Amino acid sequence: MPKQSEQDRQTRILDAAENAIADLGFAGASLRNIVLEARVNLATVYYYFSSKRGLMEAVLKRRFGPLRQEHLALLRQFEQAAKGRPLTVERILEAMLLPPLRLAATAPAKHQAVTRLIGRIVTEPNPQTQEMLRSQRAEVRVAFLKALQRSLPRAPLPGLLWRMEFVWGALAFTLCNPRKIEAETHGACNPADTDNVLAEMIQFFSPGFHALARGKRKP
């Protein structure tokens, strides 16, 4: 285990890098500014993270790693409860949506950090950042795709992939824009009500997935 002072230094570096990415993007994030904010020298950054890319990967892993683990754990929990039977689409959607929504409701500080990163990645998609994020999310995406293919064996792959992207996109928008949603709906929609948000999203997306089970659409 690293000594406390080493942990503090690494945390300061990661916090500074996270702020830089969220404010300026991957390309605009300057190692010089990061070391100034973290109160360390450049050699320390290279000692812990090897390169700017290594530092950025560590930032993404710190924020999205726990979410990845929770996604996989909840999906495994549901699959074990199903005792070998395919999960329903609704159960799969719950496993996809609940961990991020729960994070937003129960850990405001972590939620703000995650949503700042998501917002930057969505609004300014840097190829290197996208590549790093894809590599960290790959296991989750594969696991959910396999679960959906078991649930909907007749569904064409492109249709499943499109719908998964729609789900992730709507989730990202909801997490990053709660005040806008509340303002636009004049308070009728409360993004802080996790149970209701989850129920509404499942009710909205599940028919689209079920439609794939009926075969290909007519041109």
GUZA-225896 format. One record per residue (C-alpha): x, y, z; residue in one letter. Coordinates in Angstrom, 1 decimal. Layout:
N
+--------+--------+--------+---------+
:      X :      Y :      Z : residuo :
+--------+--------+--------+---------+
:      X :      Y :      Z :       A :
...
+--------+--------+--------+---------+
This chain:
219
+--------+--------+--------+---------+
:      X :      Y :      Z : residuo :
+--------+--------+--------+---------+
:    0.0 :    0.0 :    0.0 :       M :
:    1.4 :    3.5 :   -0.8 :       P :
:    2.1 :    5.7 :    2.1 :       K :
:   -0.5 :    8.3 :    3.0 :       Q :
:    1.6 :   11.1 :    1.6 :       S :
:    1.9 :    9.2 :   -1.7 :       E :
:   -1.9 :    8.7 :   -1.7 :       Q :
:   -2.4 :   12.4 :   -1.1 :       D :
:   -0.1 :   13.3 :   -4.0 :       R :
:   -1.8 :   10.9 :   -6.4 :       Q :
:   -5.3 :   12.2 :   -5.3 :       T :
:   -4.2 :   15.8 :   -5.9 :       R :
:   -2.9 :   15.0 :   -9.3 :       I :
:   -6.0 :   13.1 :  -10.3 :       L :
:   -8.3 :   15.8 :   -9.0 :       D :
:   -6.3 :   18.5 :  -10.9 :       A :
:   -6.3 :   16.4 :  -14.1 :       A :
:  -10.0 :   15.7 :  -13.8 :       E :
:  -10.7 :   19.5 :  -13.5 :       N :
:   -8.5 :   20.2 :  -16.5 :       A :
:  -10.3 :   17.6 :  -18.6 :       I :
:  -13.7 :   18.7 :  -17.6 :       A :
:  -12.9 :   22.4 :  -18.2 :       D :
:  -10.6 :   22.1 :  -21.3 :       L :
:  -10.9 :   18.6 :  -22.8 :       G :
:   -8.1 :   16.1 :  -23.3 :       F :
:   -6.2 :   18.2 :  -25.9 :       A :
:   -6.5 :   21.4 :  -23.9 :       G :
:   -5.6 :   19.9 :  -20.5 :       A :
:   -2.0 :   21.1 :  -19.8 :       S :
:    0.3 :   19.1 :  -17.7 :       L :
:    1.9 :   22.4 :  -16.6 :       R :
:   -1.4 :   23.6 :  -15.1 :       N :
:   -2.1 :   20.2 :  -13.6 :       I :
:    1.2 :   20.1 :  -11.7 :       V :
:    0.7 :   23.7 :  -10.5 :       L :
:   -2.8 :   22.9 :   -9.2 :       E :
:   -1.7 :   19.6 :   -7.6 :       A :
:    1.4 :   21.2 :   -6.0 :       R :
:    3.8 :   18.6 :   -7.4 :       V :
:    6.5 :   18.6 :  -10.1 :       N :
:    6.3 :   17.1 :  -13.6 :       L :
:    8.6 :   14.2 :  -12.6 :       A :
:    6.1 :   13.1 :  -10.0 :       T :
:    3.3 :   12.9 :  -12.6 :       V :
:    5.5 :   10.8 :  -14.8 :       Y :
:    6.6 :    8.6 :  -11.9 :       Y :
:    3.0 :    7.7 :  -11.0 :       Y :
:    1.3 :    7.7 :  -14.4 :       F :
:    4.1 :    7.5 :  -17.1 :       S :
:    2.5 :    9.9 :  -19.5 :       S :
:   -0.3 :   12.3 :  -20.1 :       K :
:   -2.4 :    9.5 :  -21.6 :       R :
:   -1.7 :    7.3 :  -18.5 :       G :
:   -2.9 :   10.1 :  -16.3 :       L :
:   -6.1 :   10.6 :  -18.3 :       M :
:   -6.7 :    6.8 :  -18.3 :       E :
:   -6.3 :    6.9 :  -14.5 :       A :
:   -8.8 :    9.7 :  -14.2 :       V :
:  -11.4 :    7.9 :  -16.2 :       L :
:  -10.8 :    4.6 :  -14.4 :       K :
:  -11.2 :    6.3 :  -11.0 :       R :
:  -14.6 :    7.7 :  -11.9 :       R :
:  -16.0 :    5.0 :  -14.2 :       F :
:  -14.4 :    1.9 :  -12.7 :       G :
:  -16.7 :    1.6 :   -9.7 :       P :
:  -19.7 :    2.2 :  -11.9 :       L :
:  -18.5 :   -0.5 :  -14.3 :       R :
:  -18.2 :   -2.9 :  -11.3 :       Q :
:  -21.6 :   -2.1 :  -10.1 :       E :
:  -23.1 :   -2.6 :  -13.5 :       H :
:  -21.6 :   -6.0 :  -13.9 :       L :
:  -22.4 :   -7.0 :  -10.3 :       A :
:  -26.1 :   -6.1 :  -10.7 :       L :
:  -26.4 :   -7.9 :  -14.0 :       L :
:  -24.8 :  -11.0 :  -12.4 :       R :
:  -27.2 :  -10.7 :   -9.5 :       Q :
:  -30.2 :  -10.7 :  -11.8 :       F :
:  -28.9 :  -13.6 :  -13.9 :       E :
:  -28.3 :  -15.7 :  -10.8 :       Q :
:  -31.9 :  -15.0 :   -9.7 :       A :
:  -33.2 :  -16.0 :  -13.1 :       A :
:  -31.5 :  -19.5 :  -12.6 :       K :
:  -30.4 :  -19.9 :  -16.2 :       G :
:  -33.4 :  -18.4 :  -17.9 :       R :
:  -32.9 :  -15.3 :  -20.1 :       P :
:  -33.5 :  -12.1 :  -18.4 :       L :
:  -36.5 :  -10.0 :  -19.5 :       T :
:  -35.7 :   -6.8 :  -21.4 :       V :
:  -37.1 :   -4.8 :  -18.5 :       E :
:  -34.7 :   -6.4 :  -16.1 :       R :
:  -31.7 :   -5.8 :  -18.4 :       I :
:  -32.7 :   -2.1 :  -18.7 :       L :
:  -32.9 :   -1.9 :  -14.9 :       E :
:  -29.4 :   -3.2 :  -14.6 :       A :
:  -28.2 :   -0.7 :  -17.2 :       M :
:  -29.9 :    2.3 :  -15.7 :       L :
:  -30.0 :    1.8 :  -12.0 :       L :
:  -26.3 :    2.1 :  -11.0 :       P :
:  -25.8 :    5.6 :  -12.6 :       P :
:  -29.2 :    6.9 :  -11.4 :       L :
:  -28.4 :    5.6 :   -7.9 :       R :
:  -25.0 :    7.3 :   -8.0 :       L :
:  -26.7 :   10.6 :   -8.9 :       A :
:  -29.1 :   10.2 :   -6.0 :       A :
:  -26.8 :    9.0 :   -3.2 :       T :
:  -23.3 :   10.5 :   -4.0 :       A :
:  -23.7 :   14.1 :   -5.1 :       P :
:  -20.0 :   14.9 :   -5.2 :       A :
:  -19.1 :   11.8 :   -7.2 :       K :
:  -22.1 :   12.4 :   -9.4 :       H :
:  -21.0 :   15.9 :  -10.2 :       Q :
:  -17.5 :   14.6 :  -11.0 :       A :
:  -18.8 :   11.9 :  -13.3 :       V :
:  -21.3 :   14.2 :  -15.1 :       T :
:  -18.7 :   16.9 :  -15.7 :       R :
:  -16.5 :   14.2 :  -17.4 :       L :
:  -19.5 :   12.8 :  -19.4 :       I :
:  -20.5 :   16.4 :  -20.4 :       G :
:  -17.0 :   17.1 :  -21.7 :       R :
:  -16.7 :   13.8 :  -23.6 :       I :
:  -20.2 :   14.2 :  -25.2 :       V :
:  -19.8 :   17.9 :  -26.2 :       T :
:  -16.2 :   17.7 :  -27.3 :       E :
:  -15.5 :   14.2 :  -28.4 :       P :
:  -11.7 :   13.8 :  -28.6 :       N :
:  -10.6 :   10.6 :  -30.4 :       P :
:   -8.1 :    9.7 :  -27.7 :       Q :
:  -10.6 :   10.2 :  -24.9 :       T :
:  -13.3 :    8.3 :  -26.8 :       Q :
:  -10.8 :    5.4 :  -27.3 :       E :
:   -9.8 :    5.3 :  -23.6 :       M :
:  -13.5 :    5.4 :  -22.5 :       L :
:  -14.5 :    2.7 :  -24.9 :       R :
:  -11.8 :    0.4 :  -23.6 :       S :
:  -12.9 :    0.9 :  -20.0 :       Q :
:  -16.6 :    0.4 :  -20.9 :       R :
:  -16.1 :   -2.5 :  -23.3 :       A :
:  -16.8 :   -5.3 :  -20.8 :       E :
:  -20.0 :   -3.7 :  -19.7 :       V :
:  -21.2 :   -3.2 :  -23.2 :       R :
:  -20.4 :   -6.8 :  -24.2 :       V :
:  -22.2 :   -8.1 :  -21.1 :       A :
:  -25.4 :   -6.2 :  -21.7 :       F :
:  -25.4 :   -7.0 :  -25.4 :       L :
:  -25.1 :  -10.7 :  -24.7 :       K :
:  -27.9 :  -10.5 :  -22.2 :       A :
:  -30.1 :   -8.7 :  -24.7 :       L :
:  -29.3 :  -11.3 :  -27.4 :       Q :
:  -30.3 :  -14.1 :  -25.0 :       R :
:  -33.5 :  -12.3 :  -24.3 :       S :
:  -34.3 :  -11.4 :  -27.9 :       L :
:  -32.6 :  -14.1 :  -30.0 :       P :
:  -34.4 :  -13.0 :  -33.2 :       R :
:  -33.4 :   -9.4 :  -32.9 :       A :
:  -30.9 :   -8.2 :  -35.6 :       P :
:  -27.6 :   -7.0 :  -34.2 :       L :
:  -27.8 :   -3.4 :  -35.6 :       P :
:  -31.2 :   -2.9 :  -34.1 :       G :
:  -29.9 :   -3.9 :  -30.6 :       L :
:  -26.8 :   -1.8 :  -30.9 :       L :
:  -28.9 :    1.3 :  -32.0 :       W :
:  -31.2 :    0.9 :  -29.1 :       R :
:  -28.4 :    0.4 :  -26.6 :       M :
:  -26.9 :    3.7 :  -27.9 :       E :
:  -30.2 :    5.4 :  -27.4 :       F :
:  -30.4 :    4.2 :  -23.8 :       V :
:  -26.9 :    5.3 :  -23.0 :       W :
:  -27.5 :    8.7 :  -24.7 :       G :
:  -30.7 :    9.4 :  -22.8 :       A :
:  -29.1 :    8.4 :  -19.6 :       L :
:  -26.1 :   10.7 :  -20.2 :       A :
:  -28.5 :   13.6 :  -21.0 :       F :
:  -30.6 :   13.0 :  -17.9 :       T :
:  -27.5 :   12.8 :  -15.6 :       L :
:  -25.9 :   15.9 :  -17.1 :       C :
:  -29.0 :   18.1 :  -17.4 :       N :
:  -31.3 :   17.6 :  -14.4 :       P :
:  -32.0 :   21.3 :  -13.9 :       R :
:  -32.8 :   21.8 :  -17.5 :       K :
:  -35.2 :   18.8 :  -17.5 :       I :
:  -36.9 :   20.2 :  -14.4 :       E :
:  -37.1 :   23.7 :  -15.9 :       A :
:  -38.4 :   22.6 :  -19.3 :       E :
:  -41.2 :   20.5 :  -17.7 :       T :
:  -42.0 :   23.2 :  -15.2 :       H :
:  -41.3 :   20.8 :  -12.4 :       G :
:  -43.5 :   18.0 :  -13.7 :       A :
:  -40.4 :   15.8 :  -14.2 :       C :
:  -38.1 :   15.4 :  -11.2 :       N :
:  -34.7 :   13.9 :  -12.2 :       P :
:  -33.9 :   13.4 :   -8.5 :       A :
:  -36.7 :   10.9 :   -8.1 :       D :
:  -34.7 :    7.8 :   -9.0 :       T :
:  -37.5 :    5.3 :   -8.8 :       D :
:  -39.7 :    7.3 :  -11.1 :       N :
:  -36.9 :    8.1 :  -13.6 :       V :
:  -36.0 :    4.4 :  -13.8 :       L :
:  -39.7 :    3.4 :  -14.3 :       A :
:  -40.3 :    6.0 :  -17.0 :       E :
:  -37.1 :    5.1 :  -18.9 :       M :
:  -37.8 :    1.4 :  -18.8 :       I :
:  -41.4 :    2.0 :  -19.9 :       Q :
:  -40.2 :    4.2 :  -22.8 :       F :
:  -37.3 :    1.9 :  -24.1 :       F :
:  -38.7 :   -1.6 :  -23.6 :       S :
:  -41.3 :   -1.5 :  -26.4 :       P :
:  -38.5 :   -0.5 :  -28.8 :       G :
:  -36.5 :   -3.6 :  -27.9 :       F :
:  -39.5 :   -5.9 :  -27.9 :       H :
:  -40.4 :   -4.7 :  -31.5 :       A :
:  -37.1 :   -6.3 :  -32.7 :       L :
:  -38.4 :   -9.7 :  -31.6 :       A :
:  -41.1 :   -9.5 :  -34.2 :       R :
:  -38.5 :   -9.5 :  -37.0 :       G :
:  -37.1 :   -7.0 :  -39.4 :       K :
:  -39.0 :   -3.8 :  -40.2 :       R :
:  -40.6 :   -3.4 :  -43.6 :       K :
:  -38.8 :   -0.9 :  -45.9 :       P :
+--------+--------+--------+---------+
